[in-house]
Amino acid sequence: MQKPTQLLNNLAQFTGTTQWFKHPLFSKFRYTDGVRYLAINAECYWLLEFIFGHQSNVKIKNTPFQVWKLVKNGDKAIITIEDGNDNVVKTFRLDYTSFPLEEYSLWMVDGVL
């Protein structure tokens, strides 16, 4: 797992994408090479599975532009989904996470994270 500063510096290099990836359990959704880099280097494929797995929730599913915000507090975290206009769609509490960053946001638009 990369250190937070190194991870953030490397993630800043990603704009757009050169290829899209599919998760084997959620093949109707795609993710970018930047998200793949995050998943590998922050050891957080669980976060992709969390996001894709909650797409069956009607409120989330009916939000075409989703902002997933993870905020850590010690080894716990809160994940909030917003609609891009700062309106909260849903909030989840995690009792434990090893995510290396204190705070990070991912956008999901039309099935692409």
Buried (B, 14 or more C-beta within 10 A) or exposed (E): EBEBEEBEEBBEEBEEBEEBBEBEEBEEBBBBBBBBBBBEBBBBEBBBBBBBBBBEEEEBEEBEEBBBBBBBEEEEBEBBBBBEEEEEBBEEEBEEBEBBBEEBEBBBEEEEB
